[in-house]
């Protein structure tokens, strides 16, 4: 009974939305930097570094108040990072290029003048790890050692062993890889209204709350994506026209 009453109240709230509520749909694109937040302490001479990527999306906005809207941004986004060896193993690395299909859902808060406004976005997102690619340089352990007499004269391992490059698609492991990612987001930006078009520039931060890996081993070190995005876009507003009553002569 309680659930029915709650649903009825929500329905009344939707029906009671002000008459100026309107839809806006547009296109956005941007450049991002993603980092893998994890602990590489168990991996000797290894560290993770951020890499750049891009995103493209279709923002859909529903205005509830002059200062508040509900926004969804279906998008395609890259979340790339690099794992590289250090010191004696410098030059050995792997770039992980990961592509996600993402659905952010947020509250859009605006402030400022009639045309030029600032805005704040707060919300969460769900995304699916759709595809991946790995490329880099690895040492060929089957190659001959360049010198067997004095290995201390070499500054890098790749001077002892030949290196080879690779570039291939990533093969998902259903036992290991967690392809569903959930997290929260926050963004700030500036928009300009020109007739029915709204142009905007935004900086946004995504923080994953789910491990990139499934719980498949003991003492597993979690891995989380952290993504900073700078993007531009445009929205087109579909304004509701008030109903006109017919007059009789």
C-alpha positions, 0 to 999 in steps of 0.5 A: 500500500505504501509503494502505491501511495509513493507512486501516486505522489510521484505521478502527481508531481510529474503532472504538476510540472510547470508549463514552461518545462521543455526538452533540449537535445544536442551534441557534445564532444571532448578530450579527456585524461584517464588514470587508473587508481591502484597500488602498484607496490607489489609490482617491482619497477612498475608504475601506472601513468594517465593517457588521453582519449576522447568522448562524444555524446548526445545530451538530453535535458529536461528543464523543470525550473529556471535554475534546475534541469534533469540531464542524461548524456548517452556517450562513447568514451575512452578510458586509457592508461599506461603501465610502464616499467622504470629504472633498469627496465625503462622502455618496456610499457603497455598502453591500455586503450579501453572504450566504454558506452556510458550513460550519465544521469545528473541534476543540472543547476544554472545561475547567472544572467539571461543569456550567459550562465554558469552551471553545475552538474552532479549525478552518477553514471553506469557504463559498459566496457565495450572493447579494448586494445593493448599496444606497447613494447616488450622484451623478447626473452628468447633473444640472445643476450648481447654480452655474457661477460659483463652485464653491468655495463648496460643501463637498460634491460632492452640493451641486453634483450631485444625489444619487440612492438605489439598492437592487438585487440584486448581479449576479455576474460569473463572470470577476471574482467568486470565490464560494468562500471558504476560511479559518480560525476561532477562538472562545472561550465559556462553556457550561452543562449542564442535564440533556441540554441545553447552553446556550452563549455564544461569540465567534468570529473568521473570517479568509478566506484566499482573495481575494474576486476571481479573478485577472483583472487585473495588479497586482490588490489582494486583498480578504479578509473578516474577521468577528467574531461573537457568538452564543448557542445550545443543544445537545441531547445524544443519550447512548449507552446501554450494552448490557445483557446478558440473564440466564437464570433 
